[in-house]
Amino acid sequence: MSEGGRTLVDKSESSSFEDLASAAAHEIEEAKLAEAAAAEKTHGEHDKPADEWQDMLGSGALLKKFIKSGDESNGSRPQRSDICRISYELKLRDGTQNIVEKRDHVKIYLGDNEVLQGLDLALTLMYKGEACRLQIAPRFAYGDIGLKPGESLGLVGEVDGPKYEGATIDRDTWLEARLELHDWTEEPDHDTLPIAERMEIGIRRRCRGNWWYGRGEAQLAVQLYRRALDVLDESEGGITDPTPNGEMVHTTDALHALLQERLRVHNNMAAAQLKAGAYDAALQAVTRVLTCQPDNAKALYRKSRILTAMGRNAEALEAARAAASAAPDDVGVRKELSKCEQKATRDRSVERRLAKRMLGTSDQSKPSPDKKPSRAKMFVWGSFLLSLLVGVASVLVYRYKMQSQ
């Protein structure tokens, strides 16, 4: 699905169900936005009074009120992956007007979930220079998890960002926002960017992906990690740093740092895909890491967990042992190794029982040395011995009579 020649669904390196789920989610949101845009064209944005709230998605989950109109002369609006320069302020919609976060003239990649989803959706229906107020339902804000004091806000561009200091935001908390779209530009071709800039963008997306992963949003984390890999990927002929005269000179140190960051992203993406249940894709990601770093303890640990989830216990045990060898003091690794060894012991026990049943040598056929014979068996043996004694006595009597004659 595309719009104006732009891909609306991120590149996929696997055909796992998480890719289908992500694509379906994108298509649903695109359909909602397309419907809202069509309604605007039919009825006109300004048919309603400026001080009246407008339902942007038709579900009541995202309401908009104009503060300042934008430039509609060419009818253009930002598209997914465009770099938007925005200012926004988020508050609780509880009458206290406590500020959650506030940022001025920050640049974000539209559609990358670098801001709350409510802001992302609203920006796609805004014009250059437009400002508005929004009411955002929990679904498009902090979701069921909410946000507690002291937790990270996950602000893009800030590796060690500020912590939230307001009242607890729960699963039913609505937000109010003031949002202004200053301008936007198209995302440049990654191959034209200097390595330092590609590194900065990659780290930015990885950190935001980590934030979503920490909130239990594995799908959104995978989306950010894939976008990070897009910019950290090798160009044709290897990653190079363009010079002002157009010559492409290889920069070994910068290239090494870029590839190290790429491996970190693959490692994190494997964890997110494991959490999402996309085991094949997760195994592919962690295999890429181990191809370059065979002794990466974190990758070996995650490989063990992935293989366990896939039911490949013998391979999982092998990976766990390698992880323990690489990081012998890691508590998590030792715990994983213990679990794998216990499963291996159970598997061997089951295999032995099955083999005995197939060969007809089940343990049940062997009498227990401590088990007393039953009364029935005692009666049978007693009868047998009595018969034997009677037979012997008869023979002796017969021989005695013969000798007397």
Secondary structure per residue as TSV (DSSP state, phi and psi in degrees):
chain	resnum	aa	ss	phi	psi
A	1	M	-	360.0	130.2
A	2	S	E	-141.8	162.1
A	3	E	E	-140.5	117.6
A	4	G	T	62.8	33.5
A	5	G	T	79.4	4.4
A	6	R	E	-102.5	138.8
A	7	T	E	-76.6	127.8
A	8	L	S	-93.4	-16.5
A	9	V	S	-112.3	130.9
A	10	D	-	-61.0	154.8
A	11	K	-	-58.6	144.6
A	12	S	-	-122.3	139.0
A	13	E	S	-104.4	5.2
A	14	S	S	-151.2	170.0
A	15	S	-	-110.8	31.5
A	16	S	-	-70.6	164.3
A	17	F	H	-65.5	-25.1
A	18	E	H	-64.5	-31.7
A	19	D	H	-65.3	-41.7
A	20	L	H	-66.0	-39.1
A	21	A	H	-65.0	-41.5
A	22	S	H	-65.1	-42.5
A	23	A	H	-63.8	-41.3
A	24	A	H	-63.1	-41.3
A	25	A	H	-62.6	-41.7
A	26	H	H	-62.8	-43.7
A	27	E	H	-65.4	-36.6
A	28	I	H	-63.5	-46.4
A	29	E	H	-66.1	-38.6
A	30	E	H	-63.8	-38.9
A	31	A	H	-64.1	-41.3
A	32	K	H	-62.4	-44.5
A	33	L	H	-67.5	-38.3
A	34	A	H	-64.0	-39.5
A	35	E	H	-64.7	-41.9
A	36	A	H	-65.8	-39.3
A	37	A	H	-66.1	-39.7
A	38	A	H	-63.5	-38.4
A	39	A	H	-64.9	-36.8
A	40	E	H	-64.2	-41.2
A	41	K	H	-67.5	-36.1
A	42	T	H	-71.9	-44.7
A	43	H	H	-103.3	-17.3
A	44	G	-	86.5	136.2
A	45	E	T	-67.0	-28.4
A	46	H	T	-107.9	17.2
A	47	D	S	-66.8	-31.0
A	48	K	S	-90.6	151.5
A	49	P	-	-58.6	147.7
A	50	A	T	-64.3	-23.7
A	51	D	T	-93.7	14.8
A	52	E	S	-106.9	139.3
A	53	W	-	-74.8	136.3
A	54	Q	E	-110.9	136.8
A	55	D	E	-85.0	106.7
A	56	M	S	-72.9	-34.5
A	57	L	S	-111.3	-1.3
A	58	G	S	78.0	5.7
A	59	S	S	-114.5	-4.0
A	60	G	S	78.1	5.1
A	61	A	S	-89.1	-13.4
A	62	L	E	-144.7	107.5
A	63	L	E	-109.9	145.2
A	64	K	E	-132.4	140.3
A	65	K	E	-134.6	129.6
A	66	F	E	-71.5	138.8
A	67	I	E	-107.8	-44.0
A	68	K	E	-147.1	132.1
A	69	S	-	-74.5	151.4
A	70	G	-	-100.6	-175.3
A	71	D	B	-82.8	106.6
A	72	E	-	-103.4	13.3
A	73	S	S	-59.8	-40.2
A	74	N	S	-106.1	1.4
A	75	G	-	68.5	13.1
A	76	S	-	-87.8	144.2
A	77	R	-	-133.3	158.5
A	78	P	-	-66.8	149.4
A	79	Q	-	-114.7	167.5
A	80	R	T	-55.4	136.5
A	81	S	T	81.9	-7.0
A	82	D	-	-65.1	150.1
A	83	I	E	-93.0	108.3
A	84	C	E	-100.7	137.1
A	85	R	E	-101.7	116.3
A	86	I	E	-134.1	162.4
A	87	S	E	-127.7	140.3
A	88	Y	E	-153.6	157.5
A	89	E	E	-139.6	127.7
A	90	L	E	-109.6	133.4
A	91	K	E	-133.1	161.5
A	92	L	E	-76.6	138.3
A	93	R	T	-93.1	61.2
A	94	D	T	-128.2	11.7
A	95	G	T	90.9	-20.5
A	96	T	T	-81.2	-24.0
A	97	Q	-	58.8	30.5
A	98	N	-	-66.8	130.7
A	99	I	E	-79.8	129.0
A	100	V	E	-87.0	-52.3
A	101	E	E	-157.0	155.2
A	102	K	E	-146.8	130.9
A	103	R	E	-142.9	142.7
A	104	D	E	-119.7	131.9
A	105	H	E	51.7	46.6
A	106	V	E	-94.3	145.5
A	107	K	E	-99.6	131.4
A	108	I	E	-132.3	156.1
A	109	Y	E	-93.0	115.0
A	110	L	T	-64.2	134.2
A	111	G	T	87.7	-2.5
A	112	D	S	-94.1	6.6
A	113	N	-	57.6	36.7
A	114	E	S	-81.1	-14.5
A	115	V	S	-127.3	176.3
A	116	L	-	-59.3	149.7
A	117	Q	H	-61.6	-31.9
A	118	G	H	-61.8	-39.4
A	119	L	H	-69.5	-41.8
A	120	D	H	-57.5	-46.9
A	121	L	H	-66.0	-42.4
A	122	A	H	-63.7	-36.9
A	123	L	H	-63.3	-31.6
A	124	T	T	-68.4	-14.4
A	125	L	T	-114.2	23.3
A	126	M	-	-114.3	154.2
A	127	Y	-	-102.9	163.7
A	128	K	B	-58.8	129.1
A	129	G	T	86.1	-3.5
A	130	E	-	-76.1	144.7
A	131	A	E	-131.2	144.8
A	132	C	E	-154.5	166.4
A	133	R	E	-107.5	147.4
A	134	L	E	-130.9	147.9
A	135	Q	E	-115.9	122.2
A	136	I	E	-116.9	123.6
A	137	A	-	-70.5	157.8
A	138	P	G	-53.8	-33.9
A	139	R	G	-56.9	-36.1
A	140	F	G	-103.3	13.6
A	141	A	T	-118.3	-106.7
A	142	Y	T	-103.5	8.4
A	143	G	T	62.2	-159.1
A	144	D	T	-69.3	-25.4
A	145	I	T	-75.5	-35.9
A	146	G	-	73.4	-158.5
A	147	L	B	-151.1	130.6
A	148	K	-	-109.3	154.5
A	149	P	T	-56.0	135.8
A	150	G	T	93.8	-12.3
A	151	E	-	-83.3	152.9
A	152	S	B	-69.8	142.2
A	153	L	-	-83.4	-13.5
A	154	G	-	63.9	35.2
A	155	L	-	-65.5	133.8
A	156	V	T	-67.5	146.3
A	157	G	T	82.7	-1.2
A	158	E	-	-129.6	104.2
A	159	V	T	-62.4	-46.0
A	160	D	T	-109.2	72.2
A	161	G	-	-73.2	171.1
A	162	P	-	-69.6	159.3
A	163	K	B	-97.8	155.0
A	164	Y	-	-75.5	134.1
A	165	E	-	-119.9	4.3
A	166	G	S	-91.4	-164.1
A	167	A	S	-70.7	157.2
A	168	T	-	-60.4	132.3
A	169	I	B	-101.0	116.2
A	170	D	-	-101.6	-171.3
A	171	R	T	-69.8	-12.2
A	172	D	T	-108.6	7.7
A	173	T	-	-83.7	122.0
A	174	W	-	-87.6	153.7
A	175	L	E	-119.2	152.9
A	176	E	E	-113.3	145.8
A	177	A	E	-139.9	147.6
A	178	R	E	-111.3	121.6
A	179	L	E	-128.2	133.3
A	180	E	E	-132.3	130.7
A	181	L	E	-100.8	108.3
A	182	H	E	-77.4	-51.9
A	183	D	E	-169.9	-178.8
A	184	W	E	-157.4	160.8
A	185	T	E	-136.5	157.6
A	186	E	-	-72.5	149.6
A	187	E	-	-67.1	127.9
A	188	P	-	-73.3	161.5
A	189	D	-	-64.0	127.4
A	190	H	G	-60.3	-32.5
A	191	D	G	-66.0	-18.1
A	192	T	G	-90.1	-5.7
A	193	L	S	-88.3	144.3
A	194	P	-	-63.2	154.7
A	195	I	H	-60.2	-39.1
A	196	A	H	-60.3	-39.4
A	197	E	H	-71.5	-38.6
A	198	R	H	-63.3	-38.8
A	199	M	H	-63.0	-44.3
A	200	E	H	-61.9	-43.6
A	201	I	H	-66.7	-41.2
A	202	G	H	-62.0	-45.0
A	203	I	H	-64.3	-41.1
A	204	R	H	-56.6	-45.8
A	205	R	H	-72.8	-36.7
A	206	R	H	-63.9	-43.3
A	207	C	H	-64.9	-40.0
A	208	R	H	-66.7	-38.1
A	209	G	H	-62.2	-39.9
A	210	N	H	-60.9	-38.5
A	211	W	H	-63.6	-45.3
A	212	W	H	-65.0	-39.3
A	213	Y	H	-62.3	-42.4
A	214	G	H	-63.3	-22.3
A	215	R	T	-91.8	4.0
A	216	G	T	83.2	10.3
A	217	E	-	-96.4	75.4
A	218	A	H	-63.1	-38.3
A	219	Q	H	-62.9	-45.3
A	220	L	H	-66.4	-35.9
A	221	A	H	-62.6	-44.7
A	222	V	H	-60.5	-40.8
A	223	Q	H	-59.5	-44.4
A	224	L	H	-67.8	-39.4
A	225	Y	H	-64.6	-38.7
A	226	R	H	-67.9	-37.8
A	227	R	H	-65.7	-34.4
A	228	A	H	-65.3	-41.9
A	229	L	H	-65.6	-30.8
A	230	D	H	-57.4	-42.9
A	231	V	H	-86.6	-19.8
A	232	L	H	-93.1	-2.2
A	233	D	S	-70.4	157.9
A	234	E	-	-75.9	137.6
A	235	S	-	-87.2	172.9
A	236	E	T	-61.3	126.4
A	237	G	T	87.1	4.3
A	238	G	S	103.0	160.7
A	239	I	-	-75.3	128.3
A	240	T	-	-132.7	166.9
A	241	D	E	-111.7	110.5
A	242	P	E	-62.6	136.7
A	243	T	-	-100.1	163.5
A	244	P	T	-56.1	-31.9
A	245	N	T	-86.6	4.1
A	246	G	S	92.9	-8.2
A	247	E	-	-73.5	146.2
A	248	M	E	-106.8	101.9
A	249	V	E	-103.2	126.7
A	250	H	-	-68.0	137.2
A	251	T	-	-120.2	99.9
A	252	T	H	-59.9	-49.1
A	253	D	H	-63.6	-46.2
A	254	A	H	-65.0	-39.1
A	255	L	H	-63.3	-42.6
A	256	H	H	-62.1	-43.5
A	257	A	H	-64.0	-37.9
A	258	L	H	-66.0	-42.7
A	259	L	H	-67.8	-35.0
A	260	Q	H	-62.5	-42.0
A	261	E	H	-65.0	-38.8
A	262	R	H	-61.1	-41.3
A	263	L	H	-66.2	-36.9
A	264	R	H	-61.0	-40.8
A	265	V	H	-66.2	-44.2
A	266	H	H	-59.1	-41.7
A	267	N	H	-63.0	-45.4
A	268	N	H	-66.9	-38.1
A	269	M	H	-65.5	-35.1
A	270	A	H	-60.2	-41.0
A	271	A	H	-64.7	-41.9
A	272	A	H	-67.5	-40.5
A	273	Q	H	-68.0	-35.0
A	274	L	H	-61.7	-44.6
A	275	K	H	-64.9	-31.7
A	276	A	H	-82.2	-7.0
A	277	G	T	85.5	11.0
A	278	A	-	-93.1	75.5
A	279	Y	H	-68.2	-40.7
A	280	D	H	-62.4	-45.4
A	281	A	H	-64.8	-39.0
A	282	A	H	-63.9	-40.5
A	283	L	H	-65.5	-38.1
A	284	Q	H	-61.8	-44.5
A	285	A	H	-63.7	-45.7
A	286	V	H	-72.1	-27.7
A	287	T	H	-66.3	-36.0
A	288	R	H	-61.3	-39.1
A	289	V	H	-66.1	-47.0
A	290	L	H	-71.1	-22.1
A	291	T	H	-63.4	-37.1
A	292	C	H	-93.3	-30.4
A	293	Q	-	-131.9	80.6
A	294	P	T	-61.0	-23.0
A	295	D	T	-104.3	19.4
A	296	N	-	-69.3	107.6
A	297	A	H	-63.6	-40.0
A	298	K	H	-64.9	-41.6
A	299	A	H	-66.7	-40.4
A	300	L	H	-65.3	-40.7
A	301	Y	H	-60.7	-45.9
A	302	R	H	-69.3	-34.5
A	303	K	H	-61.9	-41.0
A	304	S	H	-61.2	-44.8
A	305	R	H	-65.5	-37.8
A	306	I	H	-65.6	-47.1
A	307	L	H	-65.2	-35.6
A	308	T	H	-62.1	-44.2
A	309	A	H	-63.6	-28.3
A	310	M	T	-85.4	-3.3
A	311	G	T	81.1	12.8
A	312	R	-	-97.9	71.1
A	313	N	H	-67.3	-36.7
A	314	A	H	-64.4	-43.8
A	315	E	H	-67.3	-35.3
A	316	A	H	-63.4	-40.8
A	317	L	H	-63.3	-41.2
A	318	E	H	-62.2	-43.7
A	319	A	H	-66.6	-38.5
A	320	A	H	-65.0	-39.9
A	321	R	H	-64.8	-39.4
A	322	A	H	-65.4	-39.3
A	323	A	H	-64.4	-41.7
A	324	A	H	-66.0	-33.6
A	325	S	H	-69.0	-36.8
A	326	A	H	-76.7	-31.1
A	327	A	-	-138.3	73.9
A	328	P	T	-65.3	-21.0
A	329	D	T	-97.2	0.1
A	330	D	-	-78.1	122.3
A	331	V	H	-64.4	-44.2
A	332	G	H	-62.0	-39.4
A	333	V	H	-66.3	-43.4
A	334	R	H	-63.6	-38.3
A	335	K	H	-65.5	-41.1
A	336	E	H	-64.1	-41.9
A	337	L	H	-62.3	-41.8
A	338	S	H	-61.9	-42.7
A	339	K	H	-61.8	-44.0
A	340	C	H	-65.3	-38.8
A	341	E	H	-66.3	-39.7
A	342	Q	H	-62.9	-42.0
A	343	K	H	-66.1	-37.9
A	344	A	H	-64.3	-39.9
A	345	T	H	-63.0	-44.1
A	346	R	H	-64.1	-41.4
A	347	D	H	-61.6	-42.1
A	348	R	H	-65.3	-38.3
A	349	S	H	-63.5	-43.1
A	350	V	H	-63.8	-42.1
A	351	E	H	-63.1	-40.3
A	352	R	H	-64.8	-42.9
A	353	R	H	-63.0	-40.8
A	354	L	H	-64.9	-41.2
A	355	A	H	-63.5	-41.5
A	356	K	H	-65.4	-38.0
A	357	R	H	-66.3	-40.3
A	358	M	H	-66.1	-34.5
A	359	L	H	-90.8	-2.2
A	360	G	T	71.2	25.7
A	361	T	-	-118.3	44.6
A	362	S	-	-64.9	150.1
A	363	D	G	-60.0	-22.8
A	364	Q	G	-67.5	-22.5
A	365	S	G	-79.3	-12.9
A	366	K	S	-93.3	125.7
A	367	P	-	-69.8	143.3
A	368	S	-	-79.1	134.8
A	369	P	T	-65.4	-24.8
A	370	D	T	-91.6	-4.0
A	371	K	-	-86.3	125.8
A	372	K	-	-74.1	142.5
A	373	P	-	-65.6	149.1
A	374	S	-	-76.0	164.7
A	375	R	H	-62.8	-36.7
A	376	A	H	-62.1	-43.0
A	377	K	H	-66.9	-39.0
A	378	M	H	-62.7	-39.8
A	379	F	H	-63.6	-43.0
A	380	V	H	-62.4	-47.9
A	381	W	H	-65.4	-37.4
A	382	G	H	-63.6	-43.9
A	383	S	H	-61.4	-40.6
A	384	F	H	-64.1	-45.5
A	385	L	H	-65.8	-40.1
A	386	L	H	-62.7	-43.9
A	387	S	H	-60.3	-40.4
A	388	L	H	-65.0	-42.6
A	389	L	H	-64.7	-42.7
A	390	V	H	-59.8	-40.8
A	391	G	H	-64.4	-43.9
A	392	V	H	-64.3	-41.7
A	393	A	H	-62.8	-39.8
A	394	S	H	-62.6	-41.5
A	395	V	H	-63.7	-44.0
A	396	L	H	-63.8	-42.9
A	397	V	H	-62.2	-41.4
A	398	Y	H	-62.0	-46.3
A	399	R	H	-66.0	-36.0
A	400	Y	H	-64.3	-43.2
A	401	K	H	-62.9	-38.9
A	402	M	H	-66.0	-40.7
A	403	Q	H	-68.0	-34.8
A	404	S	H	-66.4	-30.0
A	405	Q	-	-76.4	360.0
